[in-house]
Amino acid sequence: MEILKTKADMQAWSKNKKKQSRTLCFVPTMGYLHQGHVSLMEKGRPLCDELVLSIFVNPTQFGPNEDLSSYPSNIENDLLLAEKAGVTAVFLPHKKDMYPEHFQTEIKLQSLPRHLCGKFRPVHFAGVATVVTKLFNIVMPDMAVFGMKDYQQLQIIRQLVLDLDLDIRILAGEIIREKDGLAMSSRNAYLSEAQRASALSLSRSLDLARELVAKGEKSSALLRSKIEALIHSFPETEVEYISFCRPETLEEIEVIETKVLLALAVKVGKTRLIDNVLINPGR
């Protein structure tokens, strides 16, 4: 497994592989890897000749009062997990190499970022779209894998690739959960033992919604009310949003008659957690 720390080295490596007609699969991350990240690598590994992982905590996707300075990191463990998962190369760029002095370009989507997390994190998805485009241009992958836990991000990357005519196949990785249902997240490391118990309110809310829709409930407003009550029955929880929306456009749905995305953002203590599920009322 090779470790590449500059854009020039990563591009040279990828160009060399392409000259050999090797296919590249790419998994971009911000590090502090867990089994969810590993599952993305395991999904991509059999589909390509070379598997590339990037680890870069992207400053442009963090707002002024968010956790950029405290985002967890364990590069040594990340590299061990990457090697075990069959990663061929790890791209470990420095912030000054990714965003040199006088950097001034930003990529924004018009509609998708207006929903869900984008309402509360106004700079976030422009930062995501910009850094992912840069990473695609540096790594030059044939395919890339993104997790479904951040469903909005996945949709934005799909739209970005479509709109900019990028010849990259986007694959979706399933949400990986702990045995008790908590969606795996690097930010789970912030939770105290008591807060972790409260964090289970997210997955239990998804289960409740599925159960109620299966019984015939179609009103998003009623479902939101029941979910909010459940979440707030747990200590230290604060609902940021509960959204029933169209999976493709993320536009709100008031009456559930076809497949719907239920997406949640909840603060547990000071830690902001997200989760989601696709619900099909016909099944």
Steps between C-alpha positions, in 0.01 A plus 500: 500500500646831389454826690491811283507844661495748212260565215784456250597159640138380506436613142824341378408173673152498343630589153750215521226253595281620216786450254495139616123488436434453870156604631481720811237506773508789747371537857533859631493538880588742778671222695436358846383192315245254632321196362274721292802628307639149477175383341542764227851374428378140499223595257744660258792258521363215285380742233835645401873435459610775740328634811585854610406651836536867586518640852449874514305706753367760260487844665267657243204282601504612864311805621640753752368323813542141387752235606786546251761555772383203707416250225636161616810355339697175517711470185691193624180301549358635173798365307472161669132472406569618146773245444286221642216601264727471197565867430775550241574867565412755766488868412591714803511859376582808705253786521748743338541266203124463452427868558807704406524874554249699291274197445164650397283243320184348646247253360138542604187307411178697479227278644615191691695692768191704591351203683580296814847578638554778248242714681710494814852477353500766225865463395522124537399360164686758292808386692413135435434554130822697456728257680346193338544653155862575584554146628342353188736706284802395706423128543328457159290199608272290283259458792455637851313375805300721739298389801124535521511629859552847357231452238492866403873497431458187286228667292709813459798299375277309258364830366846655483632212289196519273508879458875528437516196268754321718572148378478351848258235623361585845425204727295516821604315814239389754480652848700287743363484854616389841323196644257726686407690182713814534630609160878494497654847488838651583313754712369224728838535673377828650215330689510419869357166611168664590489697177569190297189343653303810397644477147300180454195725472587554131491137389198428720318789332570347160362168623189671637436679170537179299259324734238777480524531120467122468177528702365755253597840642557748215517839673852639522387756758362232732810283457729797570307572819534144627870483408576830669325384817701179499833676448431760770414223746875429508725732707718767335332479159403790276336442162647707218276355230274206421435482127287274283617579148536378144817286474608661171432871564480511883180706474259458791208258469185559707311182402699178472379296205826396334856432616615770738826594673472565872804703604585621850750736656513502879737660747589271789673725747721708269542223242302524179394160362318408180319187389250398234296219351317443173140394566277339239135509613414222258724253679 
